[in-house]
Amino acid sequence: MVQTYRLKYMEGLMTRLDKMLAGAEVTAIALPEELVTEINTLRQGVEANIANYITVKREDAVVRASVVEMKSTGLLFLRRVRDFLGADLSKADRRALRKQYGLPTVSPFGQERLLEIMANVIAVSAGQTDPTLKLPADMITSAQTQVQALQAALNAKRHYHAERIGFRQVRVELELQYRKVRNQVYAFLMQAMPEGSRDARLTDFGFRPSVLRRRQEAAAEVVVVEAVEVEEAMIAETVTSS
């Protein structure tokens, strides 16, 4: 299964990187220059990835909308072609001619199938030896124009699809780089802060001190215990009253 891009996650990644850089200013604990460089480089990569993804996603949406519109226009055109074919022929001959053009019926074809049928209509008309069985020049021109436009749009759609997959792959690489940088920053802070994992200044760099984590976990346990005690009291009161 292909993972989604997770735009909000990437934006959060930038915020966490900014937090690491800001922590040095708030606490006066300067990060090593090489770490600062890694953070800034990674941040630029994340920012570029987000910007490019948004641009491609917007352009992809425009292309997809145009393909839907072209499909609708193409189906209307094929219905017009089908109505034109063999209008003055007998029912059997008209049915045979429409089948020859690949238009025994006109149903909601998929985009690729629509392209094939449009191209086939042009080829069949060009191959007719009887001029009365050919399509008028304006219909052929319209078909050729629509085929070229739809083919270009489908090519663009495939291109943008591949681009979006590429952005997801880059996102995974950036995530791995972030984890590496984060571990490096945390390891440095453990050396620079006398209280280590208990130092409250860790929050300034985007980390949670171990003391804070334990307090939050303890508070959560108290809430659960109190909820259980209230529930048990309510059950006891119900039993007594009954």
N, C-alpha and C positions, 0 to 999 in steps of 0.2 A: 504493500500500500504506500503510495506516494504521500509524504507528509505535506501539510499545508505550510505556507510561508511563515505564519505567526508574526505579523507585522508589529503587534503590540509588544510581543516579547523582545523583538529587536530594538524597539524604541526604549524599552526598559533597560536593555543592555547598555545603551548609550548613557542613560541616567545613572546607572551604577558605575560606569567608568568615570563620569563627571564627578560622582561622589568621592571616588578614590582620590582624584586630583584635588578636590576641594578640601578633603580631610587634612592634607598636608598644611594648608593655609590656616585652618581652624586650630589645629593642635600644635603647630610649629614643629611637627615631626616631618622632616623632609624625606621624601622617598628618593632612593638612588636614581641618578640621572638616567641610567639604562632602563630602569623600570618606568620612569616617566615617559621616556621615548617609546617604549613598547605600548603603554597605555594610549598615548596620543596616536600612534600608528594604527592601533586596533580600532580606536574610535573613528578615525578617518575612514577606515575600511567599512565599518558598520554604517556610518553616515552615507557613504557612497552607495552601498548596497541597498539601503532603504530608499534613497532618492531615485536610483535607477529602476528599482522594482516598481515604485509608484508610477513612474513615467511609462514603463512598459505595460503595466496593468491598465492604465488609462488608454493607451493606444490600442491595446488588445480589445478593450471594451468597445472602442469605436469600430474596429474591424469586425468584431462579432455582430454588432448591430447592423453593419452594412451587408454582411453575408445573409442575415435574416431577411433584410429588405430585398436583396437580390433574389433570394429564393422565392419570395412571394411574387415578385415581378416575373420571374422565369416561369412559374407555374401558370400565371395568367396568360403569358405569351404562348405556352404550349397548348393551352386550352383553345386559344384563338387559332393556332395552326391546325389543331385537330378539327375544329369546326370548318376550317377552310378546305381541308383535304377531301376531295371526292364529293364535294357538295352537289355536283350535277351527275354523279354516277349512281348506279343501282346500289341497293343496300349491301349486297354481297361484295361488289367491287370496292365500295367505299370502305367496308370493313377490312378487306385485304390490303388496301392502300395504307390505311391508318396503321395496320399491323406492320407493314413494311417500314414505315417511318418510326416504328417503336412507340406508337401512340394509340394502342387499342383502347386504353383508358388513360386518364391523367389523374393520378392520386398524389397525395403529399409525399413526393420523393425526398430522399435525403439529399444533402448538398452534393455529394460526390456522384450519386446516381443522376441527379438533375443535370450535372455537367456532362455526363456521358450521353444522356438522351439529347441534349441540345446539340452536341457535336455530331451525333448520329443523324439528326434531322438535316444538318447542313450537308453531310456526306451523301445521304440518300438522295436529296434534291439534286445535288451536282451530278449524281450517277444516272439520273433518269434520261432515257433517250426520247421519251415523249414529252415535248414542252408543256403540254397541258397538265402533266403530273408533277411538274416542278413548282417550287414555291416562288412567289413574286420576289423581285430583287429587294424590295424594302424589308420583307420578312427575313431574308437571308442576311442582309446587313445588320438588322436588329439582333438576329441570333448570334452572329459573329461578335458583335460588340458585347453582348451579354456573356458569352463564353469567355472572352478575354478578361472582362472585369471580374467575373466570378472566380476564374482560375487565379488571378492575381490576389484576390481577397483570401482565397483558401490557402495560398502559399504564405501570405502574411500571417494568417491565423496559425498555421503550423510553426512559423518562425517564432511568434510571440509565445506559443505554448512551450517551445524548446527553451526560450529565454527564461521563462518563469521557473521551469525545472532547474535551470542553471543557477538561478538566484537561490533556490532552496538548498542546492548543494553547497554554494558559497556560504550560506547562512550556517550550515552545520559546521563548516570549517571555522567560521568566526566564533561560534559557540565554544568549540574546542580550544581555540586560542584564548578566549576569555577565561575559561576555567584555569588554564595554565597561568595566565597573568594574575588572576585572583589568588591562586595558591601562593604565587611568588610574593605578592603584596602582603598576604596574611603571615607568611613565614618571616618576612622582614619585620612586621609589626610585633611579632612574638619576641623578637630579639630587642626591638627598640623600646617596648613598653615594659616597665618593671613588674607590673601585675599580670602580664601575659594575657591569657584568654579571659581574665576577670576584669581587665581594664575597661572602664566605661567609655574611654575615648575611641574604642573600636567602632562605635556607632557613627562617629564622624567620617569614617572611611566606608561605611555601608555594611559593617559586620555586626553581629549580635554578641555581646559579651556572654560568657558561659553563665555568670551569675544572673543576668537578665533572663536567659533562657530557662534557668531553673525556677526563677520566680514566676514566669509565665506558665510553666508547666504545673507548678504548685497551685497557682490560682485556678487553673483549669480543673485540677483535681478537686479543689474545694467546691467549685460550682457543681461538679458531678455529684459529690457527696451530699451537698445540701439538697440537690434535686431529688436524690434517692430518699433522703430522710423525709422530705415533704411528701413524697409519693407514699411512703410507708405509713406516715401519720394519717394521711387521707384514707388509706385502705383500712387502717385500724379503726378510725372513726366511723366508717361506713359499716364495718362488721358490728361494732358496738351498738349503733343506732338501730340496726336491723334485729 
